[in-house]
Amino acid sequence: LSPAGDRGGNVTRLYIDGKLVEAPDGATVLQAARAAGADIPTLCYLEGEPAFTSCFVCVVEIAGRARLAPSCGLLVEEGMRVITNSPRVLEARREAIELLLSDHVGDCEAPCRGACPAGLPVPDAIRLISAGKTAEAGAALLNVTPLAPALEMSCPRLCERACRRAPGGGAVAIRDLCRFALDRALVAAPKAVSTSGRRVAVIGAGPCGLAAAVDLLRAGHSCDVYDMASEAGGALRFGAGLPAAAFAPAVKTIESLGGALHWGRRLGADLSLDALRATHDAVLLALGAWEGKGPPGEARKVDIGLLRGLGIKAQGKGAAVERVTFATSVRGVFAVGEVVSGENHAARAVGAGRRAAEALDGWLRGAPPAEKRKPVNVVMGKLSAEEAATLLAKGSPSARVAPAAVGAGFTNDEALREAARCLRCDCGKKDA
């Protein structure tokens, strides 16, 4: 197949989106269009196999014909004028996809992963545990965020609430399985990254600030982390009492990637926002909601007075930020987490920190702010009794496993038995 003018063999001349092309006799419109550089999506088509023409995703418009036609099975004709991207064609493709998805039974992404604000790869970790690859399972969790150990100790089990087993006999013990994997994880040294030449100051070494710092460093930006405390962890360390070891992987990752941590530095007292702006390309406020020294369980509030003293506009429970970029009213200063939303749990704080790092990375590189497009994720929703029974039959029928020793984690046998209860309800080819 070739543009007109490169003759050879028996050819058919036709127009595709106004461009004259030549195709071998017997070629399909899809083949001719692709050779001409026109992008026609396909779903049921497989090169080298007979065309099914069933999904209607590859339809095109032919001048002079009332009906659209699947290009995968339509043979080229002399003088044919093909339109691959008219509004009518695009609308037909959209309707075809919607009809196909409306009859789809299954979850593209497992509900447990979709419910995790930190984005931990729960299904992948459970599969690795089932395969006896426990160290690799722990590494998969840490590769997403080295704060996984802290999340395992403090997470409210949102993943287990979303588990397909939850309504009919006990959710899979996801948090205990993650703990089992993390306790045995192979911790690889962070990979060196090319530097961007940009420098960011992160204020706050709680879960949100640490998560943001890790991802900013992984993106190639230099990073200084400041905190008023003497070590990492924020409210999880000094309020909830999590051990320092829970934050050690994140601290080690930051230091290994060239980041610096500065302790005993309080913003607005011995740490000047103006000075930070003068020495850094950006400042990210991840202070947390640390005002209030009451007993455990008492709500902590953002210091609105501090924000105003820094010249940052406030609204609602904290700093006012632009929704996509996390930018505050002060140029080059961004804010995320509890300093914006008020008190929240650690998993959401980690997720927020990671999103802010992604947005800040784009800003530092001069990329225009844009809404991140989420991949299509079809969900089954609430299941009927018959559907639930069919799905439950996929996993082990045993009851939820509890560690034999009170307060201890799973043994290897217990972890394997509990992992076998997972229904593997995500799509194995969702990223294919």
Disulfide bonds with the S-S distance in Angstrom:
none
